[in-house]
Each structure stands twice: as structure tokens, then as C-alpha cells.
Amino acid sequence: VSRDWKLLRTMNYRDRWIYTESTSNWFVQFFSDLVLETLSGPAEPIDFFTIVSEGWILLADFGETPFFSKEQGEAFAAMVICSLLDAAYFVNRL
């Protein structure tokens, strides 16, 4: 994670976006249609910028369930961490 953070700090905005989007797109392949449908339902989206800027704590359990494999949980956790790091970068810029 430290290596990725250092790499992201050397990139301009467009390169950071391409780097994180390509990683996110790679992780999406692990999600089944059921999980994607569940995540894109009517629930409120997570506002990572507010979480970081206001110092909130985000607790989440990405363990294996009957609907979510261990690999899917790890991939989703990586996407959440990526979103939090992205938000932290932009909070620092303001």
C-alpha cells in the first residue's frame, strides 16, 4: 500500500485516475451478477470524501457469506480502500 501511495503522489490527476480505474475494472470481474445487483440497488452511495474529510471511521466486514466468496470480499475491500485513499489524496489537496 505504501508503494502504491508513493506512486500515486508522483502522478498527475489523469494518470492517477487511469491507474485506479484500471485496477477497479480488474476487480469488478470477480463479482457475480447477484453481488453487482445488490451493490447497485436503491441504497445510499458511500461518500468517501465526507468520511475522510470529517474523520469518520468506516467499519466493514468483507468476510465470506453464502452470497459473497472470500475472493469477492477481498476484491471489494480493495476497492473500498482504493476509494478511501483517493478521497484522502483529494482532501489533502484542499
C-alpha positions in Angstrom: 0.0 0.0 0.0 2.9 2.4 0.9 4.4 1.8 -2.6 1.1 2.5 -4.3 0.6 5.7 -2.3 4.1 6.9 -3.2 3.4 6.1 -6.9 0.1 7.9 -6.8 1.7 11.0 -5.4 4.1 11.3 -8.4 1.2 11.1 -10.9 -0.9 13.9 -12.3 -4.7 13.7 -11.9 -5.3 12.0 -15.3 -2.7 9.3 -14.7 -4.0 8.6 -11.2 -7.5 8.3 -12.5 -6.4 5.8 -15.2 -4.3 3.8 -12.7 -7.1 3.5 -10.1 -9.8 2.9 -12.7 -7.9 0.1 -14.4 -7.4 -1.6 -11.0 -11.1 -1.2 -10.1 -12.1 -2.6 -13.5 -9.9 -5.6 -13.0 -11.5 -6.3 -9.6 -15.0 -6.0 -11.0 -14.6 -9.3 -12.9 -14.7 -11.1 -9.6 -18.2 -10.0 -8.8 -21.2 -12.1 -9.7 -24.3 -10.6 -11.1 -26.1 -11.1 -7.8 -23.4 -9.1 -5.9 -23.4 -6.3 -8.6 -27.2 -6.1 -8.5 -27.1 -5.9 -4.7 -24.5 -3.2 -4.7 -26.3 -1.1 -7.3 -29.6 -1.3 -5.6 -31.5 1.7 -4.0 -29.1 2.1 -1.1 -27.4 5.4 -0.5 -23.9 5.6 -2.0 -20.9 5.8 0.3 -19.5 9.3 0.4 -15.8 8.6 0.9 -14.8 12.3 0.7 -17.1 13.1 3.7 -15.8 10.1 5.6 -12.2 11.2 5.2 -12.7 15.0 5.5 -14.8 14.7 8.7 -12.6 12.0 10.2 -15.3 9.3 10.4 -14.5 5.6 10.9 -15.7 3.1 8.3 -16.2 -0.4 9.7 -17.0 -3.1 7.2 -17.0 -6.9 7.2 -15.9 -8.4 3.9 -15.8 -12.0 5.1 -17.2 -14.9 3.2 -21.0 -15.3 3.2 -23.4 -17.5 1.3 -23.7 -14.7 -1.3 -20.1 -13.4 -1.2 -16.9 -15.5 -1.7 -13.7 -14.8 0.1 -12.1 -13.6 -3.1 -15.0 -11.3 -3.8 -14.8 -9.9 -0.3 -11.1 -9.2 -0.7 -11.7 -7.5 -4.1 -14.4 -5.4 -2.7 -12.3 -4.5 0.3 -9.5 -3.4 -2.1 -12.0 -1.2 -4.0 -13.1 0.4 -0.7 -9.5 1.0 0.3 -8.7 2.5 -3.1 -11.7 4.8 -2.8 -10.6 5.9 0.7 -7.1 6.6 -0.5 -8.4 8.5 -3.4 -10.5 10.6 -1.1 -7.6 11.1 1.3 -5.5 12.4 -1.6 -8.1 15.0 -2.6 -8.9 16.0 1.0 -5.1 16.8 1.4 -5.2 18.9 -1.8 -7.9 21.2 -0.5 
